[in-house]
Amino acid sequence: MTAQFRLVVVSAGTGDPSSTRLLADRLAQRVTALGTRKQLTVSVQTIELRELAAEIATALVSTHIGAKLQNAITTLHHADGIVASTPVYKAGASGLFTSFFQILDNDLLIAKPVALAATAGTARHALVVDDQMRGLFAYLRTIVVPTSLFAATEDWTDSALTKRIDRAALELVALMAAGFEKTVRDESWDRYQHEFGSAGGTELSIDLDSDLMRLAAGGSAN
C-alpha cells in the first residue's frame, strides 16, 4: 500500500510569478518525484503569503486570526513536511515571511521536517538562510534538513543549484518517510516546554495560582 504524505509550500514571493515560488516549486516537484520512486504519494499544497498579508498584519497587532489565515495555519498543522521560501531584502528574510511564522502557535510545528529556501538578486545574501532562517525554525522546534537552498540571479542556469535541490529533496523525503514528527509527538510531547497560551489548550495543567503566575499577571507573590 502506498503511504500518503502532505507537503506544504509556504512562499513569501510578492510577484506572480515569482522566483521565490519557482524555487519552492522546483523543490516540491523533486520531492514528489522521489516519493513516487520510494512508493510514497506526496500531495502538495501551497500557501501564498502575499494573499494573506492583510490578515497577517492584523494578527500581529490584535491577535485576531482571519479566516484565510486560519485555513493556512490548519494546513500547516496537517503537513508532513514543509518547504519555506522567502525573498531576501536588505540582508534578511522578508518581513511578510518572518511575521507569518512569528504569529504561529509555538507548538504548531514541533518536529515537522522543513526545507528552507531563499532568493535574491545578488549572492551577497547567500548566508541569510543559514544565518537567520535556521534560527527562527530552531526556535519553532522544527527539524530543518541539512541542505539549504539559495538562488541569486546567476544561479538559475548553474547545474549546482539542481544538485542542491536534489539533496534537499532527498533529505526531506527521508525525514517524512521515517515518521520523525509522529514519533517525537507520540513519545516525547510531555518533555517539551509548552508556554502558557501557546499549546492549544493543552497547557491547562499549569498552576495559575503559583507565585510566578501571580507576578506575571501584575500581582504580588505570597
C-alpha positions as a LaTeX table, in Angstrom:
\begin{tabular}{lrrr}
\hline
Residue & $x$ (\AA) & $y$ (\AA) & $z$ (\AA) \\
\hline
Met1 & 0.00 & 0.00 & 0.00 \\
Thr2 & 1.38 & 3.43 & $-0.95$ \\
Ala3 & 1.98 & 5.76 & 2.00 \\
Gln4 & 0.36 & 9.20 & 1.78 \\
Phe5 & 2.15 & 12.40 & 2.77 \\
Arg6 & 1.24 & 16.08 & 2.65 \\
Leu7 & 3.88 & 18.62 & 1.66 \\
Val8 & 3.06 & 22.29 & 2.26 \\
Val9 & 4.90 & 25.03 & 0.38 \\
Val10 & 4.99 & 28.43 & 2.10 \\
Ser11 & 6.05 & 31.15 & $-0.34$ \\
Ala12 & 6.62 & 34.80 & 0.54 \\
Gly13 & 7.17 & 35.83 & $-3.06$ \\
Thr14 & 5.44 & 39.07 & $-3.98$ \\
Gly15 & 5.25 & 38.69 & $-7.74$ \\
Asp16 & 3.12 & 36.45 & $-9.91$ \\
Pro17 & 5.11 & 34.56 & $-10.96$ \\
Ser18 & 7.99 & 34.98 & $-8.52$ \\
Ser19 & 11.44 & 33.43 & $-8.36$ \\
Thr20 & 10.75 & 32.60 & $-4.70$ \\
Arg21 & 7.74 & 30.48 & $-5.64$ \\
Leu22 & 9.66 & 28.98 & $-8.58$ \\
Leu23 & 12.46 & 27.74 & $-6.33$ \\
Ala24 & 9.97 & 26.27 & $-3.86$ \\
Asp25 & 8.05 & 24.58 & $-6.67$ \\
Arg26 & 11.20 & 23.02 & $-8.10$ \\
Leu27 & 11.96 & 21.50 & $-4.73$ \\
Ala28 & 8.37 & 20.33 & $-4.24$ \\
Gln29 & 8.35 & 18.71 & $-7.67$ \\
Arg30 & 11.57 & 16.86 & $-6.84$ \\
Val31 & 10.14 & 15.69 & $-3.52$ \\
Thr32 & 7.06 & 14.37 & $-5.32$ \\
Ala33 & 9.18 & 12.54 & $-7.90$ \\
Leu34 & 11.42 & 10.98 & $-5.25$ \\
Gly35 & 8.38 & 9.96 & $-3.25$ \\
Thr36 & 6.97 & 8.11 & $-6.25$ \\
Arg37 & 10.25 & 6.22 & $-6.65$ \\
Lys38 & 10.02 & 5.18 & $-2.99$ \\
Gln39 & 6.34 & 4.20 & $-3.27$ \\
Leu40 & 5.17 & 7.29 & $-1.40$ \\
Thr41 & 2.37 & 9.53 & $-2.60$ \\
Val42 & 3.15 & 13.18 & $-1.85$ \\
Ser43 & 0.38 & 15.74 & $-2.31$ \\
Val44 & 1.40 & 19.40 & $-2.45$ \\
Gln45 & $-0.48$ & 22.42 & $-1.09$ \\
Thr46 & 0.78 & 25.98 & $-1.41$ \\
Ile47 & 0.34 & 28.93 & 0.92 \\
Glu48 & 0.96 & 32.25 & $-0.84$ \\
Leu49 & 1.69 & 34.73 & 1.93 \\
Arg50 & 1.09 & 37.77 & $-0.29$ \\
Glu51 & $-2.57$ & 36.75 & $-0.34$ \\
Leu52 & $-2.62$ & 36.77 & 3.48 \\
Ala53 & $-0.67$ & 40.00 & 4.04 \\
Ala54 & $-3.58$ & 41.99 & 5.48 \\
Glu55 & $-4.65$ & 39.23 & 7.86 \\
Ile56 & $-1.06$ & 38.66 & 8.98 \\
Ala57 & $-0.69$ & 42.37 & 9.78 \\
Thr58 & $-3.96$ & 42.32 & 11.72 \\
Ala59 & $-2.87$ & 39.27 & 13.70 \\
Leu60 & 0.40 & 40.96 & 14.64 \\
Val61 & $-1.31$ & 43.95 & 16.25 \\
Ser62 & $-4.56$ & 42.45 & 17.54 \\
Thr63 & $-4.06$ & 38.64 & 17.77 \\
His64 & $-7.19$ & 38.26 & 15.64 \\
Ile65 & $-6.85$ & 35.40 & 13.18 \\
Gly66 & $-8.83$ & 35.87 & 9.97 \\
Ala67 & $-10.50$ & 33.04 & 8.07 \\
Lys68 & $-7.85$ & 32.76 & 5.32 \\
Leu69 & $-5.02$ & 32.87 & 7.84 \\
Gln70 & $-6.69$ & 30.23 & 9.99 \\
Asn71 & $-7.02$ & 27.99 & 6.95 \\
Ala72 & $-3.28$ & 28.37 & 6.28 \\
Ile73 & $-2.48$ & 27.53 & 9.91 \\
Thr74 & $-4.70$ & 24.44 & 9.74 \\
Thr75 & $-2.96$ & 23.38 & 6.54 \\
Leu76 & 0.42 & 23.62 & 8.29 \\
His77 & $-0.90$ & 21.66 & 11.25 \\
His78 & $-1.65$ & 18.71 & 8.96 \\
Ala79 & 1.60 & 18.95 & 6.97 \\
Asp80 & 4.05 & 16.05 & 6.99 \\
Gly81 & 6.75 & 18.27 & 5.51 \\
Ile82 & 7.23 & 21.96 & 4.76 \\
Val83 & 9.11 & 23.97 & 2.14 \\
Ala84 & 9.56 & 27.55 & 3.40 \\
Ser85 & 10.74 & 30.02 & 0.77 \\
Thr86 & 11.34 & 33.76 & 1.01 \\
Pro87 & 12.89 & 36.61 & $-0.95$ \\
Val88 & 15.76 & 38.40 & 0.78 \\
Tyr89 & 15.62 & 42.15 & 1.34 \\
Lys90 & 18.44 & 44.16 & 2.92 \\
Ala91 & 20.28 & 41.05 & 4.14 \\
Gly92 & 17.23 & 39.50 & 5.79 \\
Ala93 & 14.20 & 37.32 & 5.12 \\
Ser94 & 11.17 & 39.37 & 4.07 \\
Gly95 & 9.06 & 40.91 & 6.82 \\
Leu96 & 6.00 & 39.12 & 5.46 \\
Phe97 & 7.74 & 35.77 & 5.84 \\
Thr98 & 9.02 & 36.32 & 9.38 \\
Ser99 & 5.73 & 37.90 & 10.51 \\
Phe100 & 3.76 & 34.85 & 9.40 \\
Phe101 & 5.91 & 32.43 & 11.35 \\
Gln102 & 6.05 & 34.74 & 14.36 \\
Ile103 & 2.28 & 34.67 & 14.81 \\
Leu104 & 2.06 & 30.88 & 14.81 \\
Asp105 & 1.39 & 28.94 & 17.98 \\
Asn106 & 4.79 & 27.96 & 19.41 \\
Asp107 & 3.76 & 24.30 & 19.47 \\
Leu108 & 2.33 & 24.10 & 15.95 \\
Leu109 & 5.45 & 22.96 & 14.09 \\
Ile110 & 7.24 & 20.85 & 16.70 \\
Ala111 & 9.28 & 18.11 & 14.96 \\
Lys112 & 7.97 & 18.88 & 11.48 \\
Pro113 & 10.58 & 18.39 & 8.72 \\
Val114 & 11.35 & 21.66 & 6.93 \\
Ala115 & 13.42 & 22.62 & 3.91 \\
Leu116 & 14.49 & 26.28 & 3.72 \\
Ala117 & 14.90 & 28.31 & 0.55 \\
Ala118 & 15.60 & 31.94 & $-0.34$ \\
Thr119 & 16.10 & 34.04 & $-3.45$ \\
Ala120 & 17.82 & 37.37 & $-4.07$ \\
Gly121 & 19.31 & 39.46 & $-6.83$ \\
Thr122 & 22.86 & 39.03 & $-5.58$ \\
Ala123 & 24.97 & 36.29 & $-3.99$ \\
Arg124 & 25.82 & 38.71 & $-1.17$ \\
His125 & 22.69 & 37.44 & 0.58 \\
Ala126 & 23.62 & 33.75 & 0.37 \\
Leu127 & 24.17 & 33.31 & 4.12 \\
Val128 & 20.73 & 34.57 & 5.12 \\
Val129 & 19.20 & 31.09 & 5.03 \\
Asp130 & 21.68 & 29.52 & 7.42 \\
Asp131 & 22.44 & 32.62 & 9.47 \\
Gln132 & 18.88 & 33.84 & 10.08 \\
Met133 & 16.19 & 31.45 & 8.90 \\
Arg134 & 17.59 & 28.38 & 10.66 \\
Gly135 & 17.46 & 30.24 & 13.97 \\
Leu136 & 13.76 & 31.03 & 13.53 \\
Phe137 & 12.88 & 27.43 & 12.72 \\
Ala138 & 15.06 & 26.13 & 15.55 \\
Tyr139 & 13.00 & 28.29 & 17.91 \\
Leu140 & 9.84 & 26.76 & 16.46 \\
Arg141 & 11.41 & 23.34 & 17.21 \\
Thr142 & 11.21 & 22.01 & 13.68 \\
Ile143 & 13.76 & 19.65 & 12.14 \\
Val144 & 15.45 & 21.52 & 9.29 \\
Val145 & 17.14 & 19.47 & 6.57 \\
Pro146 & 20.94 & 19.92 & 6.28 \\
Thr147 & 20.88 & 21.34 & 2.74 \\
Ser148 & 19.54 & 24.89 & 2.44 \\
Leu149 & 18.68 & 26.44 & $-0.92$ \\
Phe150 & 19.63 & 29.89 & $-2.14$ \\
Ala151 & 19.31 & 31.22 & $-5.66$ \\
Ala152 & 20.70 & 34.53 & $-6.87$ \\
Thr153 & 20.09 & 35.70 & $-10.42$ \\
Glu154 & 23.10 & 33.88 & $-11.82$ \\
Asp155 & 22.29 & 30.59 & $-10.08$ \\
Trp156 & 19.27 & 29.68 & $-12.19$ \\
Thr157 & 21.47 & 28.48 & $-15.07$ \\
Asp158 & 24.00 & 26.76 & $-12.81$ \\
Ser159 & 23.77 & 22.96 & $-12.53$ \\
Ala160 & 24.94 & 23.24 & $-8.92$ \\
Leu161 & 21.50 & 24.57 & $-7.96$ \\
Thr162 & 19.87 & 21.43 & $-9.35$ \\
Lys163 & 22.23 & 19.29 & $-7.30$ \\
Arg164 & 21.37 & 21.20 & $-4.13$ \\
Ile165 & 17.66 & 20.83 & $-4.87$ \\
Asp166 & 18.13 & 17.09 & $-5.30$ \\
Arg167 & 19.98 & 16.86 & $-1.98$ \\
Ala168 & 17.39 & 18.87 & $-0.07$ \\
Ala169 & 14.55 & 16.86 & $-1.59$ \\
Leu170 & 16.13 & 13.54 & $-0.60$ \\
Glu171 & 16.70 & 14.76 & 2.96 \\
Leu172 & 13.12 & 15.97 & 3.27 \\
Val173 & 11.66 & 12.75 & 1.85 \\
Ala174 & 13.81 & 10.66 & 4.20 \\
Leu175 & 12.54 & 12.54 & 7.26 \\
Met176 & 8.92 & 12.38 & 6.13 \\
Ala177 & 9.10 & 8.67 & 5.30 \\
Ala178 & 10.76 & 7.89 & 8.64 \\
Gly179 & 7.78 & 9.33 & 10.53 \\
Phe180 & 10.06 & 11.56 & 12.60 \\
Glu181 & 7.33 & 14.03 & 13.60 \\
Lys182 & 4.86 & 11.35 & 14.68 \\
Thr183 & 7.46 & 9.53 & 16.75 \\
Val184 & 8.52 & 12.70 & 18.56 \\
Arg185 & 4.96 & 13.88 & 19.22 \\
Asp186 & 3.71 & 10.46 & 20.31 \\
Glu187 & 6.63 & 9.60 & 22.57 \\
Ser188 & 8.13 & 12.89 & 23.72 \\
Trp189 & 5.40 & 15.57 & 23.71 \\
Asp190 & 5.38 & 15.94 & 27.51 \\
Arg191 & 9.12 & 16.55 & 27.53 \\
Tyr192 & 8.74 & 19.85 & 25.65 \\
Gln193 & 8.13 & 23.16 & 27.34 \\
His194 & 4.65 & 24.36 & 26.41 \\
Glu195 & 4.26 & 28.05 & 27.13 \\
Phe196 & 1.02 & 29.30 & 28.65 \\
Gly197 & $-1.37$ & 30.33 & 25.90 \\
Ser198 & 0.56 & 28.63 & 23.13 \\
Ala199 & $-0.36$ & 24.97 & 23.37 \\
Gly200 & $-3.88$ & 24.89 & 22.00 \\
Gly201 & $-5.46$ & 24.28 & 25.39 \\
Thr202 & $-3.07$ & 21.51 & 26.46 \\
Glu203 & $-1.39$ & 23.88 & 28.92 \\
Leu204 & $-4.33$ & 23.63 & 31.37 \\
Ser205 & $-2.20$ & 21.74 & 33.89 \\
Ile206 & $-0.27$ & 24.95 & 34.61 \\
Asp207 & $-0.73$ & 26.16 & 38.19 \\
Leu208 & $-2.28$ & 29.60 & 37.72 \\
Asp209 & $-2.15$ & 30.27 & 41.45 \\
Ser210 & 1.63 & 29.99 & 41.79 \\
Asp211 & 3.80 & 32.92 & 42.89 \\
Leu212 & 5.34 & 33.08 & 39.42 \\
Met213 & 1.98 & 33.28 & 37.61 \\
Arg214 & 0.69 & 35.94 & 40.03 \\
Leu215 & 3.80 & 38.04 & 39.39 \\
Ala216 & 3.41 & 37.56 & 35.63 \\
Ala217 & $-0.16$ & 38.86 & 35.88 \\
Gly218 & 0.96 & 42.00 & 37.71 \\
Gly219 & 0.14 & 40.83 & 41.22 \\
Ser220 & 2.41 & 40.02 & 44.15 \\
Ala221 & 3.82 & 36.78 & 45.46 \\
Asn222 & 2.77 & 35.48 & 48.87 \\
\hline
\end{tabular}
